[in-house]
């Protein structure tokens, strides 16, 4: 009888150990995916990004913040992308690109005009424009890309801005800005 109970106890312990390992593995997988998605969706407002730059490194941070402000607010060589194609405003190599969400597939194409672009601005006019996911891994022609801006013309919720950010694109800073027309 003791032999029977010891065999049952051993089987139970083996089964419990396997069950425990399974749940630990399952928890680890769920945790890894939730952390990846939460970091992929952490899109900050422009002011938060600028403050973080300045606080991270005083000298370099100030220079980076000034460069980002210049890219956004100053007149720069710019490409305009819409569903029918591409338009340049100056003959110099473009450092900024403004696109409509309907032209998103054009960003993924190989194009030598994209090589010097540092800032991509996606103009989002209405809630209906939000039915896309920006995949940073597919932006192969953007060798100098540093920033992606979602420019919302309505009071958008940053949690609805969908972006797929693989490990190799972690250095690209993604942010949003709300610009309500008066």
C-alpha positions, 0 to 999 in steps of 0.5 A: 500500500505504501508503495502505491501511495508513493508512486501516486505521490511521485506521479502527482509531483511530476504532473504538478511540476510540469503544470507549474512549468507550463504556467510559468512559461505561459506567464513569461510569454504573455508578459514579454508580448505585453511589454513589447506592445506597451513599449511600442505604443508609448507615444508621447506628446511633442513637449514631453519629448523635447523635455526628455531630450533636454534632461537626458544630456544638457549640451547634446539634448539642447542641440537635439531639441533645437534641431527637432524644433527646426525640423517642425517649425522652420522652412525645410526642404520637404517632400509631400506624399499623397495617394497620387504620388510625391511632390517636392517644394525645393530642389535640395535633398528633403529632410522632412516628409509630410504624408497623408495616411492614404499614402502610407504604402508609398513610404514603404517603397524604395525611393532615393528621395527618402534618403536624407529625410529626418522627420516624417509627419503624418497628417491625420485630419479625422478619426476615419484617417486612423485605420492604419498601422505604421510599420517602422521596419518597412521604412527601408529607404529612410537611412537618416530617419530620427523622428516620426510625428503624428499631427492630429487636426482633432483632439486625438487619443494617443492610444489609438495611434498604431505603430509597429516598432521592431528592435532595430527601429528603437532609436526612432523617436515617435511623438504626436502633436494636436493642432486644432484649426481655429 
